[in-house]
Amino acid sequence: MEPILAAAGAGHAVAFYAMAALAVASAVLMMTQRNPVACVLWLVVCFVGLAGLFVTLEAYFLAVIQVLVYAGAIMVLFLFVIMLLNLRPEDLKAVALPRIPLVGVVAALLLLAAVVTVISASRPYFGMSVAGILAEVGPTKDSVRDIGLPLFRDWLLPFEATSILLLAAIVGAVALTKRKV
Amino acid sequence: MGAEFNDYLPVVLTVLLAGGLAVLLLGLSAVVGKKARGAPVRDTPYECGMPILSEAHTRFSVKFYLVAMLFILFDIEVVFLYPFAVVFDDLPASLIFVEMLVFLAILFAGWIFIVKKGVLRWQKEE
């Protein structure tokens, strides 16, 4: 068992860091593009990298959903919004976003909160290899059941609240686009 | 059961092959192909021999956006059905069944709202 785990662990680590690099690099490229369609396509690459990260962390169900919902459906939505606005290159040059310091401060604080939360939550795993962490957490038996059981047993209220959220989004989308109906 | 990490090796190979082929073909045509210089007509996109009618970048109707948005919302609903079906036998049927029934009922209300508002009607009926 041990040698097999170690060999798998090396592959895991390589794949993990490759996917992490892909996600970060494509996120940076996305932010530095001027053409919004190129932005969206880099975001697709970023989402695929995230899906790859989920695979290396043995969260196969999440990986599939990530590709189906984010890289598929949500990117289509983004493309539609971009085509809806239809900004030509000369329009883009004219757009100079106003620099509001307060917005920057709030965004930086939110980012700080997220980073601190993630780092403090991953404290027990500091200095461990990817394989070591996976061994610590235990093998994934069934990535769908691992999500389904807690979701339908322990997190009833958030699950039901999701449907209210989706309902609000439906009504909101209709209200925004069909004002005169 | 459960998928093995190594099962994803073919996926990686497919991605590498597809990406490699794209890079190879584009690179070959860039290296081998001749550059068109000073020929504005020749540089225009090929539209079955027709003169170009309009730019490819045109404004799209908001109706497409609405359909895409509604699709995503119901897509997310369906995503929840998959783990529901998998764990159905592991939990008391009365609990999980009622739970999903409430979830679907709330979204069904949204669907009735969409139909009543005529959101999916593509053209205005006279």
HADDOCK unambig.tbl for C-alpha pairs under 7 A between the chains (distance, minus, plus):
assign (segid A and resid 56 and name CA) (segid B and resid 5 and name CA) 6.95 0.50 0.50
assign (segid A and resid 58 and name CA) (segid B and resid 5 and name CA) 6.75 0.50 0.50
assign (segid A and resid 73 and name CA) (segid B and resid 72 and name CA) 5.97 0.50 0.50
assign (segid A and resid 74 and name CA) (segid B and resid 72 and name CA) 6.98 0.50 0.50
assign (segid A and resid 77 and name CA) (segid B and resid 65 and name CA) 6.65 0.50 0.50
assign (segid A and resid 77 and name CA) (segid B and resid 68 and name CA) 5.93 0.50 0.50
assign (segid A and resid 77 and name CA) (segid B and resid 69 and name CA) 6.51 0.50 0.50
assign (segid A and resid 80 and name CA) (segid B and resid 65 and name CA) 5.69 0.50 0.50
assign (segid A and resid 81 and name CA) (segid B and resid 65 and name CA) 6.83 0.50 0.50
assign (segid A and resid 83 and name CA) (segid B and resid 59 and name CA) 5.92 0.50 0.50
assign (segid A and resid 83 and name CA) (segid B and resid 60 and name CA) 5.97 0.50 0.50
assign (segid A and resid 84 and name CA) (segid B and resid 59 and name CA) 5.45 0.50 0.50
assign (segid A and resid 84 and name CA) (segid B and resid 60 and name CA) 5.08 0.50 0.50
assign (segid A and resid 84 and name CA) (segid B and resid 61 and name CA) 6.82 0.50 0.50
assign (segid A and resid 84 and name CA) (segid B and resid 62 and name CA) 6.68 0.50 0.50
assign (segid A and resid 85 and name CA) (segid B and resid 59 and name CA) 6.90 0.50 0.50
assign (segid A and resid 86 and name CA) (segid B and resid 57 and name CA) 6.77 0.50 0.50
assign (segid A and resid 86 and name CA) (segid B and resid 58 and name CA) 6.58 0.50 0.50
assign (segid A and resid 86 and name CA) (segid B and resid 59 and name CA) 5.56 0.50 0.50
assign (segid A and resid 141 and name CA) (segid B and resid 1 and name CA) 6.45 0.50 0.50
assign (segid A and resid 141 and name CA) (segid B and resid 2 and name CA) 5.36 0.50 0.50
assign (segid A and resid 142 and name CA) (segid B and resid 1 and name CA) 6.55 0.50 0.50
assign (segid A and resid 142 and name CA) (segid B and resid 2 and name CA) 4.69 0.50 0.50
assign (segid A and resid 143 and name CA) (segid B and resid 2 and name CA) 6.84 0.50 0.50
assign (segid A and resid 144 and name CA) (segid B and resid 83 and name CA) 5.68 0.50 0.50
assign (segid A and resid 145 and name CA) (segid B and resid 83 and name CA) 6.51 0.50 0.50
assign (segid A and resid 145 and name CA) (segid B and resid 86 and name CA) 6.44 0.50 0.50
assign (segid A and resid 145 and name CA) (segid B and resid 87 and name CA) 5.97 0.50 0.50
assign (segid A and resid 148 and name CA) (segid B and resid 83 and name CA) 4.79 0.50 0.50
assign (segid A and resid 148 and name CA) (segid B and resid 84 and name CA) 6.28 0.50 0.50
assign (segid A and resid 148 and name CA) (segid B and resid 87 and name CA) 6.01 0.50 0.50
assign (segid A and resid 149 and name CA) (segid B and resid 87 and name CA) 6.21 0.50 0.50
assign (segid A and resid 152 and name CA) (segid B and resid 96 and name CA) 6.68 0.50 0.50
assign (segid A and resid 160 and name CA) (segid B and resid 103 and name CA) 5.64 0.50 0.50
assign (segid A and resid 163 and name CA) (segid B and resid 103 and name CA) 5.66 0.50 0.50
assign (segid A and resid 163 and name CA) (segid B and resid 106 and name CA) 6.21 0.50 0.50
assign (segid A and resid 163 and name CA) (segid B and resid 107 and name CA) 6.14 0.50 0.50
assign (segid A and resid 164 and name CA) (segid B and resid 106 and name CA) 6.73 0.50 0.50
assign (segid A and resid 166 and name CA) (segid B and resid 73 and name CA) 6.11 0.50 0.50
assign (segid A and resid 167 and name CA) (segid B and resid 107 and name CA) 5.91 0.50 0.50
assign (segid A and resid 167 and name CA) (segid B and resid 110 and name CA) 5.54 0.50 0.50
assign (segid A and resid 170 and name CA) (segid B and resid 70 and name CA) 6.40 0.50 0.50
assign (segid A and resid 170 and name CA) (segid B and resid 110 and name CA) 6.50 0.50 0.50
assign (segid A and resid 173 and name CA) (segid B and resid 66 and name CA) 6.71 0.50 0.50
assign (segid A and resid 177 and name CA) (segid B and resid 62 and name CA) 6.92 0.50 0.50
